[in-house]
Amino acid sequence: MDNIILGLLLMCNRTIYQLRERIDKGINLMYSSSMGSIQAAIRKLLNCGFISYEEIVDNGKYKKVYCITESGRQHFFAWINAPIEEQSPKSPELAKVYFMGFSDKKNREISIQQHLIFLNEKYNVLSAICEEAENIKISEENKDILNYQFVSALYGKELIKFNIDWFESLLRKMRNGEI
C-alpha cells in the first residue's frame, strides 16, 4: 500500500479521501482500499519522511492534503525500477471450494451464485474503467503512465473474466451432477 500511495501522490497531491476514492477505482484489485489500511500506510510514510501534508480549510472543514517528498520520490523510483517480485498467486475463495463438500448442495449453489454476482460487479467496474481509458485524450508526456495503468486494469478485467467463466462452469457441473 505504501508504494501505491506514493505513486498516486506522485501524480498529484491528495487528501486521504481522494486517495481512497482513486484506489477504489481499479487499484483495489491489488490492495485493500479500507480506510484503516490507507491510514496505517499514511502514518508509516509520514514517519519515514516519504510524505508530508498541508492543512487547508475547505468549506469550513480542515483537510490534510498529502504530497510526496524528495525522499519519497527516491523510495518510489527505487521500488518501481527494481525487478518485479515474484509471488505465488493467492485465491482465498478456492479454500471455500476446497471444503465445499462439507456443505449441503443448496448452500454450495447459493455460495457460488453470490460469488458470481460479486465477480460480475467487479468485471463491470473494470469494463467501465477500460472503456473510459480507451477514450481519454492524453498528452505525449503522460502517455506511458496512463498506458500502464490501462493495461493493469485490463489484466484485472481479463483475470475476473477467467474467474467468472471458471465459476460458471463449476456451477453447471454441480447442477448437472458431474460434481
Backbone as CSV, one residue per row, in Angstrom:
resi,resn,N_x,N_y,N_z,CA_x,CA_y,CA_z,C_x,C_y,C_z
1,MET,0.830,-1.201,0.000,0.000,0.000,0.000,0.866,1.253,0.000
2,ASP,2.023,1.188,0.651,2.891,2.364,0.748,3.244,2.898,-0.639
3,ASN,3.694,2.007,-1.509,4.119,2.437,-2.834,2.947,2.866,-3.710
4,ILE,1.785,2.301,-3.485,0.592,2.724,-4.216,0.299,4.185,-3.869
5,ILE,0.349,4.502,-2.593,0.085,5.879,-2.157,1.153,6.822,-2.703
6,LEU,2.418,6.407,-2.641,3.481,7.256,-3.189,3.255,7.517,-4.681
7,GLY,2.885,6.473,-5.424,2.625,6.638,-6.851,1.461,7.572,-7.130
8,LEU,0.409,7.460,-6.335,-0.739,8.351,-6.522,-0.376,9.791,-6.182
9,LEU,0.449,9.978,-5.137,0.867,11.327,-4.771,1.884,11.894,-5.756
10,LEU,2.565,11.026,-6.450,3.485,11.482,-7.497,2.694,12.151,-8.625
11,MET,1.477,11.651,-8.870,0.628,12.219,-9.918,0.034,13.553,-9.487
12,CYS,-0.430,13.631,-8.227,-0.955,14.891,-7.691,-1.172,14.757,-6.188
13,ASN,-1.162,15.893,-5.505,-1.420,15.912,-4.069,-2.879,15.546,-3.831
14,ARG,-3.134,14.836,-2.711,-4.492,14.367,-2.453,-4.771,14.297,-0.958
15,THR,-6.051,14.391,-0.619,-6.480,14.115,0.753,-6.598,12.605,0.903
16,ILE,-6.768,12.150,2.127,-6.911,10.714,2.358,-8.171,10.185,1.671
17,TYR,-9.211,11.003,1.606,-10.453,10.572,0.962,-10.280,10.489,-0.555
18,GLN,-9.491,11.401,-1.120,-9.200,11.334,-2.555,-8.334,10.114,-2.870
19,LEU,-7.417,9.781,-1.970,-6.612,8.565,-2.151,-7.513,7.337,-2.179
20,ARG,-8.408,7.261,-1.197,-9.308,6.101,-1.127,-10.195,6.016,-2.372
21,GLU,-10.701,7.152,-2.797,-11.563,7.178,-3.984,-10.802,6.663,-5.207
22,ARG,-9.556,7.090,-5.366,-8.756,6.655,-6.520,-8.414,5.171,-6.420
23,ILE,-8.104,4.712,-5.216,-7.797,3.292,-5.022,-9.023,2.444,-5.334
24,ASP,-10.203,2.935,-4.951,-11.444,2.211,-5.224,-11.720,2.068,-6.719
25,LYS,-11.134,2.929,-7.528,-11.362,2.888,-8.976,-10.307,2.043,-9.666
26,GLY,-10.197,0.784,-9.279,-9.337,-0.144,-10.002,-8.164,-0.685,-9.228
27,ILE,-7.535,0.143,-8.409,-6.347,-0.327,-7.690,-6.727,-1.297,-6.574
28,ASN,-7.972,-1.262,-6.142,-8.390,-2.144,-5.048,-8.321,-3.621,-5.411
29,LEU,-8.068,-3.933,-6.678,-7.822,-5.319,-7.057,-6.459,-5.787,-6.560
30,MET,-5.554,-4.820,-6.386,-4.190,-5.141,-5.962,-4.024,-5.007,-4.455
31,TYR,-4.718,-4.042,-3.886,-4.591,-3.755,-2.458,-5.945,-3.373,-1.890
32,SER,-6.118,-3.627,-0.602,-7.348,-3.262,0.079,-7.483,-1.747,0.120
33,SER,-8.680,-1.276,-0.094,-8.908,0.165,-0.041,-9.563,0.579,1.269
34,SER,-9.450,-0.248,2.296,-10.071,0.112,3.568,-9.384,1.351,4.127
35,MET,-10.165,2.181,4.764,-9.622,3.403,5.345,-8.541,3.059,6.367
36,GLY,-8.696,1.964,7.084,-7.700,1.549,8.078,-6.350,1.246,7.446
37,SER,-6.347,0.534,6.314,-5.069,0.204,5.660,-4.432,1.459,5.060
38,ILE,-5.245,2.365,4.550,-4.723,3.615,3.988,-4.141,4.485,5.105
39,GLN,-4.866,4.596,6.221,-4.382,5.407,7.347,-3.075,4.847,7.904
40,ALA,-2.975,3.523,8.017,-1.745,2.904,8.520,-0.572,3.210,7.592
41,ALA,-0.805,3.132,6.290,0.252,3.435,5.319,0.639,4.911,5.388
42,ILE,-0.336,5.782,5.531,-0.069,7.221,5.643,0.815,7.493,6.863
43,ARG,0.477,6.900,8.019,1.283,7.086,9.242,2.718,6.629,9.012
44,LYS,2.869,5.459,8.391,4.196,4.914,8.131,4.990,5.828,7.193
45,LEU,4.348,6.293,6.125,5.019,7.165,5.168,5.403,8.507,5.789
46,LEU,4.536,9.033,6.660,4.868,10.271,7.375,6.069,10.056,8.289
47,ASN,6.061,8.958,9.052,7.168,8.651,9.976,8.495,8.462,9.243
48,CYS,8.429,7.920,8.021,9.644,7.710,7.223,10.087,8.988,6.507
49,GLY,9.250,10.005,6.523,9.570,11.247,5.822,9.346,11.160,4.322
50,PHE,8.579,10.166,3.872,8.327,9.989,2.441,7.184,10.870,1.936
51,ILE,6.332,11.317,2.857,5.259,12.238,2.502,5.171,13.320,3.573
52,SER,4.506,14.400,3.219,4.198,15.455,4.182,2.765,15.890,3.886
53,TYR,2.266,16.830,4.666,0.916,17.318,4.399,0.816,18.800,4.724
54,GLU,-0.196,19.384,4.124,-0.532,20.772,4.381,-1.989,20.779,4.821
55,GLU,-2.284,21.512,5.880,-3.677,21.618,6.322,-4.319,22.792,5.606
56,ILE,-5.482,22.532,5.042,-6.230,23.586,4.364,-7.643,23.617,4.943
57,VAL,-8.342,24.701,4.702,-9.745,24.806,5.081,-10.554,24.819,3.794
58,ASP,-11.466,23.878,3.684,-12.310,23.754,2.502,-13.756,23.703,2.965
59,ASN,-14.531,24.694,2.584,-15.934,24.800,3.026,-16.059,24.722,4.541
60,GLY,-15.148,25.376,5.246,-15.192,25.426,6.700,-14.662,24.185,7.397
61,LYS,-14.139,23.213,6.637,-13.611,21.976,7.224,-12.107,21.912,7.014
62,TYR,-11.419,21.465,8.061,-9.974,21.265,7.953,-9.699,19.959,7.213
63,LYS,-8.779,20.036,6.258,-8.386,18.853,5.499,-6.872,18.817,5.407
64,LYS,-6.334,17.606,5.414,-4.904,17.417,5.202,-4.708,16.988,3.754
65,VAL,-3.887,17.736,3.050,-3.555,17.395,1.664,-2.129,16.856,1.686
66,TYR,-1.992,15.593,1.290,-0.699,14.907,1.337,0.064,15.095,0.031
67,CYS,1.387,15.182,0.167,2.251,15.275,-1.005,3.507,14.437,-0.762
68,ILE,4.121,14.021,-1.838,5.319,13.190,-1.765,6.539,14.093,-1.562
69,THR,7.482,13.651,-0.747,8.720,14.390,-0.524,9.792,13.878,-1.480
70,GLU,10.927,14.542,-1.500,12.022,14.091,-2.359,12.480,12.690,-1.959
71,SER,12.576,12.414,-0.650,12.977,11.056,-0.235,11.888,10.044,-0.594
72,GLY,10.631,10.474,-0.589,9.539,9.607,-1.035,9.655,9.292,-2.515
73,ARG,10.022,10.289,-3.311,10.244,10.075,-4.746,11.370,9.062,-4.957
74,GLN,12.454,9.237,-4.232,13.590,8.318,-4.370,13.186,6.894,-3.995
75,HIS,12.446,6.775,-2.900,11.977,5.453,-2.459,11.065,4.822,-3.521
76,PHE,10.137,5.603,-4.049,9.208,5.100,-5.061,9.964,4.644,-6.309
77,PHE,10.889,5.471,-6.795,11.608,5.116,-8.020,12.550,3.934,-7.810
78,ALA,13.080,3.766,-6.598,13.883,2.565,-6.309,12.993,1.328,-6.402
79,TRP,11.768,1.437,-5.891,10.816,0.314,-5.939,10.374,0.031,-7.378
80,ILE,9.975,1.062,-8.118,9.406,0.849,-9.448,10.461,0.370,-10.436
81,ASN,11.723,0.718,-10.204,12.792,0.314,-11.115,13.440,-1.011,-10.732
82,ALA,13.057,-1.578,-9.617,13.557,-2.892,-9.201,12.795,-3.977,-9.963
83,PRO,13.371,-5.170,-10.092,12.645,-6.258,-10.773,11.304,-6.562,-10.080
84,ILE,10.345,-7.024,-10.857,9.037,-7.400,-10.299,9.244,-8.569,-9.358
85,GLU,8.703,-8.437,-8.157,8.837,-9.500,-7.153,7.887,-10.630,-7.494
86,GLU,8.425,-11.831,-7.494,7.581,-12.984,-7.786,6.863,-13.420,-6.523
87,GLN,5.572,-13.605,-6.661,4.755,-14.065,-5.552,3.825,-15.156,-6.064
88,SER,3.543,-16.095,-5.196,2.588,-17.135,-5.569,1.204,-16.519,-5.645
89,PRO,0.458,-16.854,-6.688,-0.905,-16.324,-6.756,-1.738,-16.885,-5.608
90,LYS,-2.518,-16.041,-5.013,-3.373,-16.453,-3.900,-4.830,-16.287,-4.321
91,SER,-5.625,-17.284,-4.055,-7.056,-17.244,-4.344,-7.799,-17.773,-3.124
92,PRO,-8.039,-16.881,-2.141,-8.692,-17.331,-0.902,-10.048,-17.988,-1.131
93,GLU,-10.742,-17.604,-2.214,-12.047,-18.197,-2.486,-11.943,-19.691,-2.774
94,LEU,-10.765,-20.143,-3.231,-10.597,-21.569,-3.504,-10.582,-22.406,-2.227
95,ALA,-10.227,-21.799,-1.095,-10.278,-22.538,0.179,-11.715,-22.962,0.457
96,LYS,-12.646,-22.083,0.143,-14.058,-22.411,0.347,-14.490,-23.523,-0.606
97,VAL,-14.042,-23.454,-1.852,-14.365,-24.501,-2.826,-13.751,-25.827,-2.379
98,TYR,-12.529,-25.773,-1.886,-11.810,-26.963,-1.443,-12.608,-27.742,-0.389
99,PHE,-13.250,-27.013,0.526,-14.005,-27.660,1.610,-15.515,-27.701,1.349
100,MET,-15.943,-27.338,0.159,-17.360,-27.238,-0.150,-18.100,-28.565,-0.015
101,GLY,-17.384,-29.677,-0.097,-18.010,-30.983,0.053,-18.639,-31.188,1.426
102,PHE,-18.246,-30.380,2.402,-18.840,-30.467,3.737,-20.174,-29.740,3.810
103,SER,-20.475,-28.914,2.822,-21.707,-28.136,2.811,-22.796,-28.909,2.066
104,ASP,-24.050,-28.525,2.295,-25.122,-29.187,1.552,-25.255,-28.559,0.161
105,LYS,-25.894,-29.276,-0.736,-25.981,-28.888,-2.151,-26.571,-27.490,-2.338
106,LYS,-27.636,-27.190,-1.608,-28.304,-25.887,-1.753,-27.360,-24.749,-1.377
107,ASN,-26.662,-24.879,-0.257,-25.753,-23.820,0.182,-24.538,-23.682,-0.736
108,ARG,-24.085,-24.786,-1.310,-22.982,-24.714,-2.272,-23.374,-23.846,-3.463
109,GLU,-24.561,-24.131,-3.996,-25.031,-23.400,-5.164,-25.233,-21.919,-4.834
110,ILE,-25.812,-21.627,-3.689,-26.022,-20.229,-3.276,-24.682,-19.515,-3.141
111,SER,-23.722,-20.175,-2.550,-22.397,-19.581,-2.365,-21.746,-19.237,-3.703
112,ILE,-21.824,-20.147,-4.659,-21.237,-19.916,-5.983,-21.994,-18.790,-6.699
113,GLN,-23.317,-18.793,-6.600,-24.113,-17.738,-7.241,-23.773,-16.357,-6.668
114,GLN,-23.636,-16.272,-5.355,-23.289,-14.994,-4.723,-21.899,-14.534,-5.152
115,HIS,-20.969,-15.472,-5.254,-19.622,-15.128,-5.689,-19.643,-14.640,-7.140
116,LEU,-20.464,-15.249,-7.974,-20.584,-14.817,-9.371,-21.169,-13.407,-9.464
117,ILE,-22.105,-13.076,-8.597,-22.660,-11.707,-8.568,-21.538,-10.713,-8.248
118,PHE,-20.741,-11.034,-7.217,-19.608,-10.193,-6.825,-18.625,-10.032,-7.987
119,LEU,-18.262,-11.148,-8.625,-17.309,-11.100,-9.742,-17.849,-10.264,-10.909
120,ASN,-19.120,-10.429,-11.211,-19.713,-9.663,-12.310,-19.747,-8.168,-12.014
121,GLU,-19.987,-7.800,-10.756,-19.950,-6.387,-10.375,-18.547,-5.821,-10.579
122,LYS,-17.527,-6.570,-10.136,-16.135,-6.136,-10.320,-15.798,-6.031,-11.804
123,TYR,-16.248,-7.010,-12.566,-15.992,-7.022,-14.007,-16.603,-5.788,-14.667
124,ASN,-17.822,-5.440,-14.286,-18.489,-4.273,-14.873,-17.753,-2.980,-14.538
125,VAL,-17.261,-2.866,-13.313,-16.487,-1.680,-12.916,-15.230,-1.577,-13.766
126,LEU,-14.503,-2.679,-13.890,-13.269,-2.660,-14.674,-13.546,-2.436,-16.162
127,SER,-14.645,-2.955,-16.656,-15.011,-2.713,-18.054,-15.239,-1.225,-18.286
128,ALA,-15.911,-0.578,-17.345,-16.161,0.867,-17.467,-14.847,1.647,-17.409
129,ILE,-13.950,1.240,-16.516,-12.640,1.899,-16.413,-11.871,1.736,-17.717
130,CYS,-11.854,0.525,-18.263,-11.138,0.266,-19.517,-11.742,1.046,-20.674
131,GLU,-13.064,1.100,-20.722,-13.735,1.837,-21.794,-13.410,3.328,-21.694
132,GLU,-13.442,3.843,-20.471,-13.106,5.252,-20.248,-11.658,5.529,-20.648
133,ALA,-10.761,4.624,-20.284,-9.339,4.804,-20.589,-9.075,4.805,-22.090
134,GLU,-9.841,4.016,-22.825,-9.652,3.959,-24.282,-10.044,5.266,-24.957
135,ASN,-10.908,6.039,-24.304,-11.418,7.270,-24.906,-10.760,8.535,-24.376
136,ILE,-9.808,8.402,-23.489,-9.139,9.572,-22.908,-8.096,10.100,-23.883
137,LYS,-8.122,11.396,-24.082,-7.081,12.059,-24.867,-5.957,12.394,-23.900
138,ILE,-4.766,11.882,-24.178,-3.647,12.098,-23.265,-2.482,12.778,-23.983
139,SER,-1.773,13.546,-23.198,-0.591,14.214,-23.747,0.520,13.190,-23.905
140,GLU,1.431,13.485,-24.777,2.577,12.600,-25.004,3.358,12.399,-23.708
141,GLU,3.409,13.453,-22.903,4.147,13.431,-21.635,3.601,12.372,-20.665
142,ASN,2.287,12.171,-20.657,1.648,11.232,-19.722,1.267,9.905,-20.361
143,LYS,1.602,9.711,-21.609,1.169,8.530,-22.348,1.608,7.218,-21.678
144,ASP,2.892,7.107,-21.323,3.383,5.875,-20.699,2.672,5.597,-19.378
145,ILE,2.506,6.621,-18.563,1.860,6.448,-17.252,0.461,5.875,-17.433
146,LEU,-0.334,6.514,-18.276,-1.716,6.071,-18.463,-1.807,4.731,-19.188
147,ASN,-0.897,4.473,-20.120,-0.929,3.183,-20.821,-0.711,2.024,-19.847
148,TYR,0.221,2.176,-18.914,0.467,1.087,-17.962,-0.647,0.975,-16.928
149,GLN,-1.281,2.078,-16.601,-2.457,1.996,-15.733,-3.580,1.269,-16.458
150,PHE,-3.727,1.542,-17.735,-4.756,0.882,-18.536,-4.514,-0.618,-18.633
151,VAL,-3.271,-1.026,-18.926,-3.031,-2.468,-19.068,-3.187,-3.187,-17.727
152,SER,-2.958,-2.497,-16.617,-3.201,-3.105,-15.299,-4.692,-3.355,-15.096
153,ALA,-5.507,-2.376,-15.487,-6.963,-2.546,-15.395,-7.427,-3.655,-16.338
154,LEU,-6.839,-3.714,-17.518,-7.179,-4.755,-18.487,-6.823,-6.145,-17.949
155,TYR,-5.661,-6.256,-17.296,-5.269,-7.518,-16.660,-6.321,-7.936,-15.634
156,GLY,-6.719,-7.010,-14.768,-7.735,-7.320,-13.769,-9.038,-7.754,-14.396
157,LYS,-9.441,-7.062,-15.448,-10.687,-7.397,-16.153,-10.613,-8.812,-16.730
158,GLU,-9.496,-9.132,-17.391,-9.351,-10.454,-18.000,-9.243,-11.559,-16.944
159,LEU,-8.595,-11.260,-15.826,-8.500,-12.229,-14.738,-9.875,-12.502,-14.135
160,ILE,-10.651,-11.468,-13.940,-12.005,-11.650,-13.404,-12.870,-12.407,-14.400
161,LYS,-12.713,-12.118,-15.690,-13.478,-12.849,-16.712,-13.151,-14.342,-16.653
162,PHE,-11.862,-14.670,-16.480,-11.477,-16.068,-16.331,-12.194,-16.680,-15.126
163,ASN,-12.209,-15.960,-13.999,-12.860,-16.469,-12.788,-14.364,-16.631,-12.981
164,ILE,-14.987,-15.687,-13.666,-16.423,-15.810,-13.947,-16.677,-17.083,-14.750
165,ASP,-15.915,-17.271,-15.808,-16.086,-18.464,-16.649,-15.855,-19.742,-15.845
166,TRP,-14.824,-19.747,-14.993,-14.496,-20.927,-14.206,-15.614,-21.250,-13.219
167,PHE,-16.122,-20.238,-12.498,-17.184,-20.492,-11.517,-18.512,-20.819,-12.189
168,GLU,-18.778,-20.248,-13.365,-19.985,-20.638,-14.107,-19.896,-22.093,-14.540
169,SER,-18.728,-22.527,-14.973,-18.516,-23.927,-15.354,-18.702,-24.840,-14.137
170,LEU,-18.164,-24.433,-13.004,-18.332,-25.207,-11.770,-19.813,-25.336,-11.421
171,LEU,-20.541,-24.231,-11.525,-21.968,-24.244,-11.211,-22.727,-25.176,-12.155
172,ARG,-22.405,-25.137,-13.447,-23.049,-26.047,-14.416,-22.765,-27.507,-14.054
173,LYS,-21.516,-27.810,-13.727,-21.146,-29.180,-13.360,-21.883,-29.625,-12.095
174,MET,-22.040,-28.708,-11.151,-22.773,-29.041,-9.919,-24.228,-29.343,-10.258
175,ARG,-24.830,-28.525,-11.100,-26.245,-28.688,-11.443,-26.479,-29.929,-12.315
176,ASN,-25.474,-30.308,-13.113,-25.589,-31.490,-13.964,-25.223,-32.780,-13.232
177,GLY,-24.828,-32.663,-11.983,-24.466,-33.835,-11.209,-23.083,-34.390,-11.541
178,GLU,-22.266,-33.618,-12.250,-20.913,-34.064,-12.575,-19.999,-33.947,-11.359
179,ILE,-20.362,-33.109,-10.447,-19.589,-32.929,-9.200,-20.540,-33.124,-8.037
